[in-house]
Amino acid sequence: MTNPGPGPGPGTGSAPRLEEITPANLDAALGIRVRPDQEYAVAPVVKSLAEAYAWPGVAWPRLIVDGGRPVGFLMAFLGIDWHQDGSERRSGLWRLNIAAGEQGRGYGRFAVGAVAAEIRRRGGTELYVSWHPGPDGPERFYLGLGFRTNGETSGGQTVGVLGLAAVPAGT
């Protein structure tokens, strides 16, 4: 991710927060757009919200807001039946869309930390994520946060896992 220059964000005195998606902020969530060169790697918010409707109790969609500005969107999956046979439940980051003009300001790191905190709150010890491989994908970002590939793929994407015992709360 590139840094668009100085501006508000985590570590600059502002306080980003997550908001549940409601009728009051739905349009703001739908307005989140990543950079055009990233669109291949992450579904638009509208698709995520449709999936959240189809996966109630598993999908955890949230708007990332800083100082009243919508800066991103995340959706976690919580306790999903990974193999669809009851053998393993996993939780992790399903989608992360940081608005094009807000990237490089720490909101992605904040989002991963917020999902980690929610998974911990629910008793989880690992956070999963998957990403499209390639030079323009988010692999460097996730590996830089401590995720490690586990040799799996999901839908052609690389699967990574982060042990939450090693991640300080609020990261």
VMD Tcl script that draws the C-alpha trace (Angstrom):
set ca {
  {0.00 0.00 0.00}
  {1.28 3.44 -0.78}
  {1.19 6.36 1.59}
  {-0.71 9.28 0.04}
  {1.00 11.71 2.39}
  {0.33 13.15 5.79}
  {-3.17 13.07 7.13}
  {-5.27 11.85 9.98}
  {-5.09 8.23 10.95}
  {-4.07 5.87 13.71}
  {-1.12 7.23 15.63}
  {-1.83 10.85 14.66}
  {-4.23 11.70 17.48}
  {-7.38 10.49 15.76}
  {-9.34 7.52 17.02}
  {-10.63 5.17 14.33}
  {-13.54 2.99 15.35}
  {-15.80 0.32 13.94}
  {-19.50 0.85 13.36}
  {-22.14 -1.76 12.69}
  {-23.71 -1.34 9.28}
  {-27.09 0.37 9.75}
  {-29.52 2.27 7.53}
  {-27.80 5.46 8.74}
  {-24.35 4.52 7.41}
  {-25.21 2.08 4.60}
  {-24.54 4.60 1.83}
  {-21.19 5.53 3.40}
  {-20.21 1.84 3.48}
  {-21.29 1.34 -0.13}
  {-19.19 4.36 -1.12}
  {-15.90 2.77 -0.01}
  {-13.75 2.15 -3.09}
  {-10.23 0.72 -3.25}
  {-7.75 1.85 -5.88}
  {-8.62 0.68 -9.41}
  {-5.51 -1.54 -9.53}
  {-6.73 -3.35 -6.40}
  {-10.27 -4.11 -7.56}
  {-9.27 -7.56 -8.84}
  {-8.13 -8.54 -5.32}
  {-11.14 -7.62 -3.18}
  {-14.88 -7.72 -3.79}
  {-16.81 -4.46 -3.55}
  {-18.64 -3.68 -0.31}
  {-22.03 -4.35 -1.91}
  {-21.06 -7.99 -2.53}
  {-19.79 -8.33 1.04}
  {-23.06 -7.02 2.43}
  {-25.02 -9.45 0.26}
  {-22.85 -12.28 1.60}
  {-23.35 -11.02 5.15}
  {-27.10 -11.29 4.60}
  {-26.66 -14.85 3.29}
  {-24.36 -15.86 6.19}
  {-26.09 -14.45 9.31}
  {-24.30 -15.31 12.53}
  {-21.02 -15.93 10.67}
  {-20.38 -12.67 8.78}
  {-19.36 -9.64 10.85}
  {-19.40 -6.54 8.58}
  {-18.19 -3.20 9.96}
  {-17.55 0.30 8.65}
  {-14.21 1.82 9.67}
  {-14.72 5.46 10.64}
  {-12.20 8.08 11.70}
  {-13.26 11.51 12.87}
  {-16.68 11.00 11.28}
  {-15.12 10.03 7.92}
  {-15.75 6.57 6.50}
  {-12.25 5.28 5.65}
  {-12.79 1.58 5.10}
  {-14.85 -1.54 5.44}
  {-14.06 -4.92 6.89}
  {-15.93 -8.15 7.17}
  {-14.85 -10.96 9.44}
  {-16.05 -14.54 9.46}
  {-16.61 -15.94 12.92}
  {-16.80 -19.65 13.62}
  {-17.33 -20.78 10.04}
  {-17.45 -24.52 9.37}
  {-14.28 -24.45 7.25}
  {-14.58 -27.89 5.64}
  {-18.40 -27.90 5.76}
  {-18.33 -31.18 7.69}
  {-18.16 -29.98 11.31}
  {-14.50 -30.97 11.67}
  {-13.01 -27.49 12.04}
  {-14.29 -24.01 12.85}
  {-12.25 -20.98 11.84}
  {-12.50 -17.24 12.25}
  {-10.74 -14.53 10.33}
  {-10.76 -11.54 8.04}
  {-13.04 -12.12 5.05}
  {-12.76 -8.69 3.39}
  {-10.73 -5.55 3.89}
  {-11.47 -2.51 1.74}
  {-9.56 0.64 2.67}
  {-10.66 3.66 0.64}
  {-8.17 4.61 -2.06}
  {-7.37 8.00 -0.54}
  {-7.00 6.61 2.99}
  {-4.43 3.88 2.37}
  {-1.04 3.96 4.04}
  {-2.39 5.61 7.19}
  {-2.67 2.56 9.45}
  {-6.34 1.72 8.90}
  {-5.57 -1.76 7.59}
  {-3.47 -2.50 10.67}
  {-6.27 -1.11 12.85}
  {-8.81 -3.34 11.06}
  {-6.75 -6.51 11.56}
  {-6.28 -5.61 15.24}
  {-10.02 -5.05 15.67}
  {-10.84 -8.42 14.10}
  {-8.18 -10.08 16.28}
  {-9.76 -8.50 19.37}
  {-13.24 -9.75 18.41}
  {-11.95 -13.27 17.76}
  {-10.12 -13.24 21.10}
  {-13.29 -11.97 22.83}
  {-15.09 -15.02 21.44}
  {-12.37 -17.39 22.66}
  {-10.49 -17.82 19.38}
  {-6.74 -18.23 19.18}
  {-6.09 -17.87 15.44}
  {-7.03 -15.35 12.76}
  {-7.20 -16.57 9.16}
  {-7.06 -14.51 5.98}
  {-6.66 -15.26 2.29}
  {-5.26 -13.08 -0.47}
  {-4.67 -13.08 -4.18}
  {-1.00 -13.81 -4.85}
  {1.01 -11.48 -7.02}
  {3.21 -8.41 -6.89}
  {0.29 -5.97 -6.55}
  {-1.59 -8.03 -3.96}
  {-1.68 -7.54 -0.18}
  {0.75 -10.35 0.68}
  {3.48 -8.01 1.97}
  {0.95 -6.25 4.19}
  {-0.29 -9.48 5.79}
  {3.15 -11.05 6.16}
  {4.36 -7.80 7.73}
  {1.66 -8.12 10.38}
  {2.90 -11.59 11.29}
  {0.61 -13.81 9.22}
  {2.24 -16.99 7.96}
  {1.15 -19.04 5.00}
  {-0.05 -22.49 5.98}
  {0.27 -24.23 2.61}
  {-3.46 -24.04 1.86}
  {-5.29 -22.22 -0.87}
  {-8.94 -21.22 -0.96}
  {-10.54 -20.27 -4.24}
  {-7.10 -19.74 -5.78}
  {-6.02 -17.49 -2.92}
  {-3.16 -18.02 -0.47}
  {-4.33 -18.77 3.08}
  {-2.49 -17.19 5.99}
  {-2.90 -17.60 9.73}
  {-1.93 -15.42 12.66}
  {-1.62 -16.89 16.14}
  {-3.38 -14.43 18.42}
  {-1.38 -15.26 21.55}
  {1.60 -13.46 20.03}
  {-0.34 -10.35 18.96}
  {-0.69 -7.57 21.52}
  {-4.27 -6.39 22.01}
  {-5.03 -3.28 20.00}
  {-2.49 -4.04 17.28}
}
mol new
graphics top color blue
foreach p $ca { graphics top sphere $p radius 0.5 }
foreach p [lrange $ca 0 end-1] q [lrange $ca 1 end] { graphics top cylinder $p $q radius 0.2 }
display resetview
